[in-house]
Amino acid sequence: MKLFHLTFLTLLIPLTIKAQTSPTRGMQYDPENALYWKISNDSENLYIQLYKNEYAHKINQPGGVWFFFNPKGQRDTVAVPALQYPIYKQPMNLDVMAVYHFKDITNGELPKYNAYGILTEGKLEEKEGTSFWNKNHLVYSSSLTIPLQYIQTGGSKLAIQILLKGRRIVPLPPGAVSPILISTPTEKEVDDMLYATDIWTHCWIDYEIR
């Protein structure tokens, strides 16, 4: 019996450790952007965490990654507070963000440590043993801390859009298809990665500040 218990514990411990260290634990999966997210808040700040291990090449592209915050809880991105992180830099610079329409803050770039208390942290790493074109070749993780005073106007509802533009600065025209889909075929793995980084994807999150 003792031997059985010892064997059972030996098998159980690695599984327990793996569950405790899972990078996506407690996060929601968004199939449109192919990433995991988690949003929370306290009395002063909104906190956003992202984890993307599918086609994370899209993170370091000219279109950038955008967050829109509609303080009326409406799914509308016109003239609402917006944060871009990361922004396109060569070489990649995860120490810089850009903010627009934030209350009492001039539009433009900010360092990740700034006088407004807006904090961004990000990491883009290669996964060993995978080729450049593999959809899991890169893993991206980030966290944002945003003081509520800059994006909230008194209500408790907040509509948040996470938009990944990839290589495109502007979206495809209505009815158009990505040129990747009509180009000369190469390997499917290559085509899939190029297409994934060529189109805009987004999700809306209806969040209530508590």
N, C-alpha and C positions, 0 to 999 in steps of 0.2 A: 504493500500500500504506500509506503514512504517513497519507494522508487517511482510509483505512478505519479504521486504529487510532485516530485522533483522534476519529472519529465514534463508534466503539464505546465508547471511554472516556467520552465526553460523555454517552452514554445510560446507561452503567453506574454512574457516580458518584452520580447522584440516587437510584438504586435501592439502592445500598449505604448511603447516608446514611439513607434511610427505614428500612431493616432495622435499622440500629444504634440508631435512636431510637424504635422501636416500643414503646409503653407496656406492651404485653402480652408482650414477648419473655421467654421462659423461664417463663411462667405457665401454669397449667392452667385450662381453661374449665369452669365449673359451669353446666350448662343449667337446673338447678332454680332457682338464685338469679339466673341470667343475669348472672354476673360471672366475672372471672378472679381466681385466687389463687396465691400462692406462699408456701411455708413452708420455713424453714431454721432451723438452730441452730448455736451454737458451744458451748463448754464452760460458758458462763454464761447465755446468753439464748436464747429462742425468738423468731423473727422472722416476722411475717405481713404480707404485702402484698396489698391488694385493688385491683381496678380494675373499675369498673362503668360502662358507657356505654349500657346498655339499661334504661329505666325507673328511672333513678337518683333520680327523685322519691321513691322508697321509702325512701331513706336518711334524709331529714328528715321523719320521721313519728312519731307518738306511741309506736308499738310499739318503735321503735329497732332497732338491730343488735346481736346478741348472739354471744358466743363462749363455748363451754363446753369445758372441758378435763378429760377423764376420765383420771386418772393410772394407772388399771388397764387402760387400753386397751379398755374396754367402751363400747358405744354407749348410754350412760345419762347423763342430765343431772341426776339427783336429787342434790342436796347436793354438787355438784362445783364446783371453781373456775369462776367465770363473770365475764366482762368485757362491759360494754355500752359501745359507742362507734360512732357518737356517741349521746348520749342526747338526748331531746327537749327542746329549749329554743327559745323564741321571744324575740328573734331567735336564729337558729341559732348555737350556740357549740361550735366544734370544739376548744376548749381544755380540755374537761371530759370525764371518763370516770366510770364507776361499776364497782366491783369487789365480788364476793360470794364468800364461802367461800375466799378466798385465805389461805394459811397466815400467821398472825401479823399480818393486816391487818384492821382494822375494816371491816365492810360499809358501803358508801356511796360518795359522790362523791370523786374526786381530781382535782386539776389535772394537766394533761399533764406538767408538771415537778414531781416529787414526791420525797420522801426514799426511796422504795422502788425507784426506777429503772425503774418501769413507764412507758413512753413511748408516746404516741399522737400521730400527725400525720394530718391529713385536709384534703382540698380538694374543694369542690363548685363546679363551674364551668358556666356556660351555653355551649352550642355555638352560635356565630353562624350566622344564617341558618336556624334551626329554630324552629318554633312551640312554645308551652308544652306542647301535648299530644303532640308528637312523641316517640316512645320514646327517641330519641337527643338530646333537648333538653339534658339535663344529663349531665355526666361527673364521676364520683366516684373519687378515689384516696386511699388511706390506707396507713399502715404502723403496726404495733404492735411494740414491743419488751417482752418479758416475761421477767424473771429466772426461770430454771427452779426456783429454790429455793421459789418460791411455788406452783407447780403440779405439781411432780414429787415422788413419794414413794419413789424409789429404782429403779423399773423403767425400761426403755427405751421401752416402748410408751405411746403417748398417742393417745387418740381425741378428735378435735376436731370439734365441731359449729359451723357458721356458720349462724345463724338470722336471717332478715330478717322482722320482724313487720309492717312497713308501718304502715297506719293502725289496725290492730287491737291492742288491749291483750291480749285473750283470743282463742284460736283459735275458728274456727267449730265448732259442735257436730258430733259424728259424724253423717254423712249429710246435713248441711245444705249449702246452696250459697250462694255470695256473693250478696247482694241486688242487686249490680250486674248479675248475669246475668238477673235477672227484673224489672229496672226498665224504665221506658219507654226504648226505644232512642234514642240520639242518634247522633252520628257514630261510626263504628267506631273511629277513632283515639282518640276520647275514651273510649269504653267500654273499649277495650283497656288504656289507661293506668290508668283507675280500678280495673279488675279486678286489674291487676298489683300495685297498691299496697294492695289490700284483703285479700289472702290471705297466710297464713304460708308461707314457703318455707325449706327448709334443706338442707344437705348434711352428710354425715359424711366425715371424712378420717382414715384410719388412718395415723398418723405414728410413725416410729421415731426416737428421739433417738440421734444418733451422736456 
